[in-house]
């Protein structure tokens, strides 16, 4: 491609037409070179850069930066994945060109994760994110040889599934008598809501007539603002049992009497702002020291399964993206009921 003389400025410039990674026509023009040879050298350097920019000559660091900026990740996910990358993946692969990552290096990485991380699930999570980068490199950087395809899957560990029986929960939750902490806990136990989803609820999300709530956002405890829900499947209409309908009706009535200028845009558990998570968490642990708040969600699923609810319906009520997630998390509860099922032949 030729370079040109700028007669007015008495300098040289180059102009290059090319296609970007999406096949769109682009043009690069750069002026101000004192000599023709300088413009030619700069043009050659630019052409080389666009040819290499999306080739397997790049390092994994570059792939990671492109993946993070290209995907529409939530801020919380970006922080978590960046920390995870810098801690576990970058020290081994960040400086290496993706075409040079080989099977033995990946096998050694698996062994390192298995021995250094506290649980098999943590190791699987890190390796899954490494695999995401390799797949990204195949899609955008023309990586021809996938070293991950030739290694075995990381072993699964037992997920921590802690739950509380309904009778025990109903009795102990009465001790959570500050603010509406008791009611917040009850709602999560009887609907399977995540804590961020429960705190994000506004009165406009509650349909009392239809006995349901619209889960369409989440409250970020770190950023103290509304964000999108965890996954696309998480955004859904969630049915309410009668006890929750009655409970929410009472809360709304009391809130309307206490809060000046009360509207349906107020948060169910709070007002203009939801309750502080840290204070609720502290009080929750005083009553349920052996549980996590997320245990209430597990308890909801466990109760449904023990009542014989079909796993596909549990998947819908838990708002999982696929049945595999439900089976991996709660499948053992169905296995435990195998002998009980045999009683159908005793009728």
BANUTI-82636 format. One record per residue (C-alpha): x, y, z; chain; residue number from 1; residue in one letter. Coordinates in steps of 0.02 Angstrom, whole numbers, plus 50000, padded with zeros to 5 digits. Layout:
residues N
+-------+-------+-------+-------+-----+-----+
!  east ! north !    up ! chain !   n ! res !
+-------+-------+-------+-------+-----+-----+
!     X !     Y !     Z !     A ! NUM !   A !
...
+-------+-------+-------+-------+-----+-----+
END
This chain:
residues 347
+-------+-------+-------+-------+-----+-----+
!  east ! north !    up ! chain !   n ! res !
+-------+-------+-------+-------+-----+-----+
! 50000 ! 50000 ! 50000 !     A !   1 !   X !
! 50073 ! 50169 ! 49953 !     A !   2 !   X !
! 50115 ! 50315 ! 50066 !     A !   3 !   X !
! 50072 ! 50494 ! 50021 !     A !   4 !   X !
! 50150 ! 50666 ! 50028 !     A !   5 !   X !
! 50052 ! 50800 ! 50122 !     A !   6 !   X !
! 50095 ! 50951 ! 50016 !     A !   7 !   X !
! 50023 ! 51078 ! 50137 !     A !   8 !   X !
! 50116 ! 51012 ! 50291 !     A !   9 !   X !
! 50265 ! 50949 ! 50190 !     A !  10 !   X !
! 50258 ! 50783 ! 50283 !     A !  11 !   X !
! 50212 ! 50604 ! 50238 !     A !  12 !   X !
! 50063 ! 50497 ! 50288 !     A !  13 !   X !
! 49994 ! 50324 ! 50258 !     A !  14 !   X !
! 49816 ! 50262 ! 50232 !     A !  15 !   X !
! 49768 ! 50080 ! 50252 !     A !  16 !   X !
! 49601 ! 49997 ! 50217 !     A !  17 !   X !
! 49568 ! 49831 ! 50305 !     A !  18 !   X !
! 49432 ! 49720 ! 50380 !     A !  19 !   X !
! 49414 ! 49701 ! 50568 !     A !  20 !   X !
! 49377 ! 49539 ! 50662 !     A !  21 !   X !
! 49192 ! 49555 ! 50617 !     A !  22 !   X !
! 49225 ! 49578 ! 50431 !     A !  23 !   X !
! 49183 ! 49763 ! 50435 !     A !  24 !   X !
! 49278 ! 49883 ! 50321 !     A !  25 !   X !
! 49394 ! 49999 ! 50417 !     A !  26 !   X !
! 49521 ! 50133 ! 50373 !     A !  27 !   X !
! 49677 ! 50189 ! 50466 !     A !  28 !   X !
! 49757 ! 50357 ! 50423 !     A !  29 !   X !
! 49910 ! 50427 ! 50511 !     A !  30 !   X !
! 50000 ! 50589 ! 50469 !     A !  31 !   X !
! 50154 ! 50685 ! 50520 !     A !  32 !   X !
! 50303 ! 50581 ! 50461 !     A !  33 !   X !
! 50455 ! 50686 ! 50416 !     A !  34 !   X !
! 50523 ! 50563 ! 50289 !     A !  35 !   X !
! 50444 ! 50441 ! 50166 !     A !  36 !   X !
! 50540 ! 50295 ! 50240 !     A !  37 !   X !
! 50466 ! 50333 ! 50412 !     A !  38 !   X !
! 50289 ! 50326 ! 50342 !     A !  39 !   X !
! 50328 ! 50161 ! 50254 !     A !  40 !   X !
! 50398 ! 50085 ! 50414 !     A !  41 !   X !
! 50249 ! 50142 ! 50517 !     A !  42 !   X !
! 50128 ! 50074 ! 50387 !     A !  43 !   X !
! 50215 ! 49905 ! 50388 !     A !  44 !   X !
! 50211 ! 49900 ! 50577 !     A !  45 !   X !
! 50024 ! 49937 ! 50580 !     A !  46 !   X !
! 49985 ! 49804 ! 50448 !     A !  47 !   X !
! 50084 ! 49677 ! 50549 !     A !  48 !   X !
! 49990 ! 49725 ! 50706 !     A !  49 !   X !
! 49817 ! 49698 ! 50631 !     A !  50 !   X !
! 49873 ! 49533 ! 50558 !     A !  51 !   X !
! 49939 ! 49474 ! 50727 !     A !  52 !   X !
! 49807 ! 49554 ! 50838 !     A !  53 !   X !
! 49689 ! 49408 ! 50818 !     A !  54 !   X !
! 49812 ! 49267 ! 50789 !     A !  55 !   X !
! 49878 ! 49133 ! 50905 !     A !  56 !   X !
! 50038 ! 49233 ! 50926 !     A !  57 !   X !
! 49959 ! 49329 ! 51071 !     A !  58 !   X !
! 49986 ! 49284 ! 51254 !     A !  59 !   X !
! 49853 ! 49219 ! 51372 !     A !  60 !   X !
! 49861 ! 49387 ! 51463 !     A !  61 !   X !
! 49800 ! 49471 ! 51303 !     A !  62 !   X !
! 49663 ! 49341 ! 51281 !     A !  63 !   X !
! 49604 ! 49371 ! 51459 !     A !  64 !   X !
! 49597 ! 49560 ! 51436 !     A !  65 !   X !
! 49497 ! 49540 ! 51276 !     A !  66 !   X !
! 49378 ! 49414 ! 51356 !     A !  67 !   X !
! 49344 ! 49526 ! 51506 !     A !  68 !   X !
! 49312 ! 49679 ! 51398 !     A !  69 !   X !
! 49214 ! 49585 ! 51264 !     A !  70 !   X !
! 49091 ! 49493 ! 51376 !     A !  71 !   X !
! 48950 ! 49583 ! 51467 !     A !  72 !   X !
! 49005 ! 49524 ! 51639 !     A !  73 !   X !
! 48936 ! 49601 ! 51798 !     A !  74 !   X !
! 49059 ! 49706 ! 51899 !     A !  75 !   X !
! 49062 ! 49575 ! 52036 !     A !  76 !   X !
! 49104 ! 49439 ! 51910 !     A !  77 !   X !
! 49244 ! 49543 ! 51833 !     A !  78 !   X !
! 49323 ! 49569 ! 52005 !     A !  79 !   X !
! 49308 ! 49385 ! 52049 !     A !  80 !   X !
! 49375 ! 49322 ! 51883 !     A !  81 !   X !
! 49517 ! 49449 ! 51881 !     A !  82 !   X !
! 49573 ! 49400 ! 52056 !     A !  83 !   X !
! 49558 ! 49216 ! 52012 !     A !  84 !   X !
! 49657 ! 49240 ! 51852 !     A !  85 !   X !
! 49797 ! 49337 ! 51936 !     A !  86 !   X !
! 49809 ! 49215 ! 52080 !     A !  87 !   X !
! 49799 ! 49047 ! 51992 !     A !  88 !   X !
! 49811 ! 49060 ! 51802 !     A !  89 !   X !
! 49924 ! 49208 ! 51760 !     A !  90 !   X !
! 50079 ! 49147 ! 51854 !     A !  91 !   X !
! 50084 ! 48990 ! 51746 !     A !  92 !   X !
! 50014 ! 49045 ! 51578 !     A !  93 !   X !
! 49997 ! 49234 ! 51570 !     A !  94 !   X !
! 50162 ! 49265 ! 51480 !     A !  95 !   X !
! 50149 ! 49116 ! 51362 !     A !  96 !   X !
! 50088 ! 49131 ! 51183 !     A !  97 !   X !
! 49926 ! 49032 ! 51170 !     A !  98 !   X !
! 49994 ! 48926 ! 51027 !     A !  99 !   X !
! 50134 ! 48867 ! 51142 !     A ! 100 !   X !
! 50023 ! 48804 ! 51285 !     A ! 101 !   X !
! 50038 ! 48614 ! 51279 !     A ! 102 !   X !
! 49949 ! 48464 ! 51354 !     A ! 103 !   X !
! 50083 ! 48428 ! 51484 !     A ! 104 !   X !
! 50073 ! 48605 ! 51551 !     A ! 105 !   X !
! 49885 ! 48588 ! 51568 !     A ! 106 !   X !
! 49902 ! 48420 ! 51657 !     A ! 107 !   X !
! 50027 ! 48498 ! 51778 !     A ! 108 !   X !
! 49907 ! 48642 ! 51805 !     A ! 109 !   X !
! 49768 ! 48521 ! 51851 !     A ! 110 !   X !
! 49880 ! 48434 ! 51977 !     A ! 111 !   X !
! 49930 ! 48602 ! 52051 !     A ! 112 !   X !
! 49749 ! 48656 ! 52072 !     A ! 113 !   X !
! 49700 ! 48490 ! 52151 !     A ! 114 !   X !
! 49839 ! 48499 ! 52279 !     A ! 115 !   X !
! 49836 ! 48685 ! 52319 !     A ! 116 !   X !
! 49651 ! 48728 ! 52328 !     A ! 117 !   X !
! 49541 ! 48685 ! 52476 !     A ! 118 !   X !
! 49410 ! 48586 ! 52381 !     A ! 119 !   X !
! 49386 ! 48492 ! 52216 !     A ! 120 !   X !
! 49246 ! 48613 ! 52171 !     A ! 121 !   X !
! 49363 ! 48763 ! 52189 !     A ! 122 !   X !
! 49489 ! 48676 ! 52076 !     A ! 123 !   X !
! 49354 ! 48637 ! 51949 !     A ! 124 !   X !
! 49296 ! 48819 ! 51949 !     A ! 125 !   X !
! 49470 ! 48888 ! 51914 !     A ! 126 !   X !
! 49501 ! 48759 ! 51778 !     A ! 127 !   X !
! 49332 ! 48796 ! 51699 !     A ! 128 !   X !
! 49381 ! 48980 ! 51686 !     A ! 129 !   X !
! 49547 ! 48930 ! 51608 !     A ! 130 !   X !
! 49448 ! 48828 ! 51482 !     A ! 131 !   X !
! 49339 ! 48982 ! 51446 !     A ! 132 !   X !
! 49496 ! 49076 ! 51394 !     A ! 133 !   X !
! 49555 ! 48934 ! 51282 !     A ! 134 !   X !
! 49384 ! 48929 ! 51198 !     A ! 135 !   X !
! 49390 ! 49119 ! 51179 !     A ! 136 !   X !
! 49560 ! 49101 ! 51096 !     A ! 137 !   X !
! 49491 ! 48971 ! 50975 !     A ! 138 !   X !
! 49348 ! 49086 ! 50928 !     A ! 139 !   X !
! 49439 ! 49252 ! 50913 !     A ! 140 !   X !
! 49624 ! 49215 ! 50895 !     A ! 141 !   X !
! 49623 ! 49067 ! 50775 !     A ! 142 !   X !
! 49696 ! 48947 ! 50903 !     A ! 143 !   X !
! 49706 ! 48786 ! 50803 !     A ! 144 !   X !
! 49761 ! 48662 ! 50936 !     A ! 145 !   X !
! 49660 ! 48648 ! 51096 !     A ! 146 !   X !
! 49768 ! 48574 ! 51236 !     A ! 147 !   X !
! 49619 ! 48558 ! 51353 !     A ! 148 !   X !
! 49530 ! 48432 ! 51241 !     A ! 149 !   X !
! 49664 ! 48303 ! 51275 !     A ! 150 !   X !
! 49660 ! 48307 ! 51465 !     A ! 151 !   X !
! 49536 ! 48220 ! 51581 !     A ! 152 !   X !
! 49400 ! 48315 ! 51671 !     A ! 153 !   X !
! 49437 ! 48379 ! 51845 !     A ! 154 !   X !
! 49364 ! 48265 ! 51980 !     A ! 155 !   X !
! 49203 ! 48320 ! 52063 !     A ! 156 !   X !
! 49191 ! 48348 ! 52248 !     A ! 157 !   X !
! 49038 ! 48344 ! 52357 !     A ! 158 !   X !
! 48955 ! 48513 ! 52360 !     A ! 159 !   X !
! 48918 ! 48588 ! 52529 !     A ! 160 !   X !
! 48730 ! 48571 ! 52542 !     A ! 161 !   X !
! 48675 ! 48622 ! 52715 !     A ! 162 !   X !
! 48491 ! 48642 ! 52755 !     A ! 163 !   X !
! 48370 ! 48649 ! 52899 !     A ! 164 !   X !
! 48206 ! 48556 ! 52918 !     A ! 165 !   X !
! 48048 ! 48658 ! 52905 !     A ! 166 !   X !
! 47990 ! 48622 ! 53083 !     A ! 167 !   X !
! 48159 ! 48673 ! 53156 !     A ! 168 !   X !
! 48164 ! 48830 ! 53049 !     A ! 169 !   X !
! 47987 ! 48884 ! 53094 !     A ! 170 !   X !
! 48028 ! 48869 ! 53278 !     A ! 171 !   X !
! 48198 ! 48953 ! 53281 !     A ! 172 !   X !
! 48160 ! 49095 ! 53160 !     A ! 173 !   X !
! 48044 ! 49172 ! 53290 !     A ! 174 !   X !
! 48201 ! 49232 ! 53382 !     A ! 175 !   X !
! 48242 ! 49348 ! 53236 !     A ! 176 !   X !
! 48129 ! 49485 ! 53300 !     A ! 177 !   X !
! 48228 ! 49641 ! 53249 !     A ! 178 !   X !
! 48158 ! 49745 ! 53104 !     A ! 179 !   X !
! 48083 ! 49624 ! 52978 !     A ! 180 !   X !
! 48230 ! 49503 ! 52985 !     A ! 181 !   X !
! 48115 ! 49360 ! 53032 !     A ! 182 !   X !
! 48002 ! 49395 ! 52884 !     A ! 183 !   X !
! 48151 ! 49413 ! 52766 !     A ! 184 !   X !
! 48213 ! 49241 ! 52820 !     A ! 185 !   X !
! 48040 ! 49165 ! 52803 !     A ! 186 !   X !
! 48022 ! 49232 ! 52626 !     A ! 187 !   X !
! 48188 ! 49156 ! 52573 !     A ! 188 !   X !
! 48148 ! 48988 ! 52654 !     A ! 189 !   X !
! 47978 ! 48975 ! 52571 !     A ! 190 !   X !
! 48025 ! 49041 ! 52398 !     A ! 191 !   X !
! 48208 ! 48996 ! 52372 !     A ! 192 !   X !
! 48257 ! 49177 ! 52340 !     A ! 193 !   X !
! 48440 ! 49223 ! 52353 !     A ! 194 !   X !
! 48479 ! 49358 ! 52481 !     A ! 195 !   X !
! 48520 ! 49487 ! 52347 !     A ! 196 !   X !
! 48355 ! 49452 ! 52259 !     A ! 197 !   X !
! 48256 ! 49466 ! 52421 !     A ! 198 !   X !
! 48337 ! 49631 ! 52471 !     A ! 199 !   X !
! 48305 ! 49701 ! 52296 !     A ! 200 !   X !
! 48118 ! 49668 ! 52303 !     A ! 201 !   X !
! 48006 ! 49821 ! 52288 !     A ! 202 !   X !
! 47820 ! 49825 ! 52321 !     A ! 203 !   X !
! 47793 ! 49846 ! 52134 !     A ! 204 !   X !
! 47865 ! 49671 ! 52113 !     A ! 205 !   X !
! 47733 ! 49591 ! 52224 !     A ! 206 !   X !
! 47570 ! 49533 ! 52145 !     A ! 207 !   X !
! 47456 ! 49496 ! 52293 !     A ! 208 !   X !
! 47308 ! 49444 ! 52186 !     A ! 209 !   X !
! 47407 ! 49316 ! 52086 !     A ! 210 !   X !
! 47510 ! 49258 ! 52238 !     A ! 211 !   X !
! 47679 ! 49287 ! 52155 !     A ! 212 !   X !
! 47830 ! 49400 ! 52147 !     A ! 213 !   X !
! 47929 ! 49461 ! 51997 !     A ! 214 !   X !
! 48116 ! 49429 ! 52022 !     A ! 215 !   X !
! 48202 ! 49548 ! 51901 !     A ! 216 !   X !
! 48351 ! 49623 ! 51993 !     A ! 217 !   X !
! 48473 ! 49594 ! 52135 !     A ! 218 !   X !
! 48551 ! 49701 ! 52270 !     A ! 219 !   X !
! 48741 ! 49702 ! 52270 !     A ! 220 !   X !
! 48803 ! 49698 ! 52449 !     A ! 221 !   X !
! 48977 ! 49760 ! 52399 !     A ! 222 !   X !
! 48924 ! 49898 ! 52281 !     A ! 223 !   X !
! 48765 ! 49941 ! 52377 !     A ! 224 !   X !
! 48661 ! 49961 ! 52220 !     A ! 225 !   X !
! 48537 ! 49867 ! 52112 !     A ! 226 !   X !
! 48613 ! 49750 ! 51983 !     A ! 227 !   X !
! 48551 ! 49617 ! 51864 !     A ! 228 !   X !
! 48508 ! 49444 ! 51931 !     A ! 229 !   X !
! 48636 ! 49302 ! 51933 !     A ! 230 !   X !
! 48583 ! 49221 ! 51768 !     A ! 231 !   X !
! 48450 ! 49245 ! 51635 !     A ! 232 !   X !
! 48354 ! 49098 ! 51709 !     A ! 233 !   X !
! 48354 ! 49185 ! 51879 !     A ! 234 !   X !
! 48241 ! 49321 ! 51810 !     A ! 235 !   X !
! 48070 ! 49244 ! 51832 !     A ! 236 !   X !
! 47900 ! 49247 ! 51914 !     A ! 237 !   X !
! 47907 ! 49156 ! 52082 !     A ! 238 !   X !
! 47749 ! 49086 ! 52162 !     A ! 239 !   X !
! 47707 ! 49130 ! 52343 !     A ! 240 !   X !
! 47628 ! 49014 ! 52471 !     A ! 241 !   X !
! 47480 ! 49088 ! 52564 !     A ! 242 !   X !
! 47580 ! 49117 ! 52724 !     A ! 243 !   X !
! 47700 ! 49230 ! 52628 !     A ! 244 !   X !
! 47557 ! 49325 ! 52546 !     A ! 245 !   X !
! 47480 ! 49359 ! 52717 !     A ! 246 !   X !
! 47649 ! 49405 ! 52790 !     A ! 247 !   X !
! 47691 ! 49528 ! 52650 !     A ! 248 !   X !
! 47518 ! 49605 ! 52661 !     A ! 249 !   X !
! 47547 ! 49642 ! 52845 !     A ! 250 !   X !
! 47721 ! 49715 ! 52811 !     A ! 251 !   X !
! 47652 ! 49828 ! 52675 !     A ! 252 !   X !
! 47512 ! 49889 ! 52787 !     A ! 253 !   X !
! 47634 ! 49930 ! 52928 !     A ! 254 !   X !
! 47759 ! 50011 ! 52810 !     A ! 255 !   X !
! 47625 ! 50123 ! 52735 !     A ! 256 !   X !
! 47581 ! 50183 ! 52910 !     A ! 257 !   X !
! 47761 ! 50213 ! 52965 !     A ! 258 !   X !
! 47848 ! 50281 ! 52809 !     A ! 259 !   X !
! 47807 ! 50457 ! 52753 !     A ! 260 !   X !
! 47774 ! 50465 ! 52566 !     A ! 261 !   X !
! 47763 ! 50277 ! 52552 !     A ! 262 !   X !
! 47746 ! 50211 ! 52372 !     A ! 263 !   X !
! 47762 ! 50045 ! 52282 !     A ! 264 !   X !
! 47937 ! 50098 ! 52232 !     A ! 265 !   X !
! 47997 ! 50071 ! 52411 !     A ! 266 !   X !
! 48095 ! 49915 ! 52453 !     A ! 267 !   X !
! 47996 ! 49778 ! 52540 !     A ! 268 !   X !
! 48133 ! 49754 ! 52669 !     A ! 269 !   X !
! 48185 ! 49932 ! 52705 !     A ! 270 !   X !
! 48117 ! 50090 ! 52628 !     A ! 271 !   X !
! 48211 ! 50203 ! 52510 !     A ! 272 !   X !
! 48357 ! 50082 ! 52534 !     A ! 273 !   X !
! 48355 ! 49898 ! 52584 !     A ! 274 !   X !
! 48419 ! 49837 ! 52752 !     A ! 275 !   X !
! 48606 ! 49827 ! 52781 !     A ! 276 !   X !
! 48662 ! 49651 ! 52737 !     A ! 277 !   X !
! 48802 ! 49647 ! 52867 !     A ! 278 !   X !
! 48685 ! 49682 ! 53012 !     A ! 279 !   X !
! 48558 ! 49555 ! 52952 !     A ! 280 !   X !
! 48696 ! 49426 ! 52928 !     A ! 281 !   X !
! 48757 ! 49454 ! 53105 !     A ! 282 !   X !
! 48584 ! 49429 ! 53179 !     A ! 283 !   X !
! 48551 ! 49278 ! 53067 !     A ! 284 !   X !
! 48709 ! 49191 ! 53129 !     A ! 285 !   X !
! 48658 ! 49221 ! 53310 !     A ! 286 !   X !
! 48502 ! 49115 ! 53279 !     A ! 287 !   X !
! 48571 ! 48994 ! 53149 !     A ! 288 !   X !
! 48759 ! 48982 ! 53185 !     A ! 289 !   X !
! 48778 ! 48819 ! 53086 !     A ! 290 !   X !
! 48698 ! 48888 ! 52928 !     A ! 291 !   X !
! 48738 ! 49010 ! 52790 !     A ! 292 !   X !
! 48600 ! 49126 ! 52729 !     A ! 293 !   X !
! 48607 ! 49031 ! 52564 !     A ! 294 !   X !
! 48561 ! 48875 ! 52663 !     A ! 295 !   X !
! 48381 ! 48938 ! 52663 !     A ! 296 !   X !
! 48379 ! 48918 ! 52474 !     A ! 297 !   X !
! 48446 ! 48741 ! 52490 !     A ! 298 !   X !
! 48316 ! 48706 ! 52624 !     A ! 299 !   X !
! 48178 ! 48760 ! 52505 !     A ! 300 !   X !
! 48238 ! 48637 ! 52372 !     A ! 301 !   X !
! 48263 ! 48499 ! 52500 !     A ! 302 !   X !
! 48087 ! 48520 ! 52567 !     A ! 303 !   X !
! 48013 ! 48513 ! 52391 !     A ! 304 !   X !
! 48110 ! 48355 ! 52351 !     A ! 305 !   X !
! 48061 ! 48270 ! 52513 !     A ! 306 !   X !
! 47880 ! 48308 ! 52471 !     A ! 307 !   X !
! 47900 ! 48214 ! 52307 !     A ! 308 !   X !
! 47909 ! 48363 ! 52188 !     A ! 309 !   X !
! 47975 ! 48314 ! 52017 !     A ! 310 !   X !
! 48156 ! 48366 ! 51984 !     A ! 311 !   X !
! 48106 ! 48463 ! 51827 !     A ! 312 !   X !
! 47983 ! 48566 ! 51927 !     A ! 313 !   X !
! 48116 ! 48593 ! 52061 !     A ! 314 !   X !
! 48230 ! 48657 ! 51923 !     A ! 315 !   X !
! 48098 ! 48784 ! 51870 !     A ! 316 !   X !
! 48062 ! 48840 ! 52048 !     A ! 317 !   X !
! 48248 ! 48857 ! 52087 !     A ! 318 !   X !
! 48270 ! 48952 ! 51923 !     A ! 319 !   X !
! 48420 ! 48850 ! 51870 !     A ! 320 !   X !
! 48483 ! 48872 ! 51692 !     A ! 321 !   X !
! 48476 ! 48685 ! 51657 !     A ! 322 !   X !
! 48426 ! 48520 ! 51736 !     A ! 323 !   X !
! 48609 ! 48470 ! 51756 !     A ! 324 !   X !
! 48635 ! 48605 ! 51886 !     A ! 325 !   X !
! 48485 ! 48542 ! 51984 !     A ! 326 !   X !
! 48537 ! 48360 ! 51971 !     A ! 327 !   X !
! 48718 ! 48396 ! 52019 !     A ! 328 !   X !
! 48665 ! 48494 ! 52172 !     A ! 329 !   X !
! 48516 ! 48396 ! 52236 !     A ! 330 !   X !
! 48523 ! 48228 ! 52146 !     A ! 331 !   X !
! 48585 ! 48138 ! 52302 !     A ! 332 !   X !
! 48421 ! 48181 ! 52390 !     A ! 333 !   X !
! 48326 ! 48085 ! 52257 !     A ! 334 !   X !
! 48445 ! 47937 ! 52275 !     A ! 335 !   X !
! 48410 ! 47932 ! 52462 !     A ! 336 !   X !
! 48224 ! 47913 ! 52423 !     A ! 337 !   X !
! 48244 ! 47760 ! 52310 !     A ! 338 !   X !
! 48189 ! 47633 ! 52440 !     A ! 339 !   X !
! 48044 ! 47744 ! 52492 !     A ! 340 !   X !
! 47984 ! 47746 ! 52312 !     A ! 341 !   X !
! 47975 ! 47556 ! 52313 !     A ! 342 !   X !
! 47829 ! 47570 ! 52433 !     A ! 343 !   X !
! 47717 ! 47611 ! 52285 !     A ! 344 !   X !
! 47718 ! 47425 ! 52247 !     A ! 345 !   X !
! 47653 ! 47384 ! 52421 !     A ! 346 !   X !
! 47482 ! 47461 ! 52392 !     A ! 347 !   X !
+-------+-------+-------+-------+-----+-----+
END
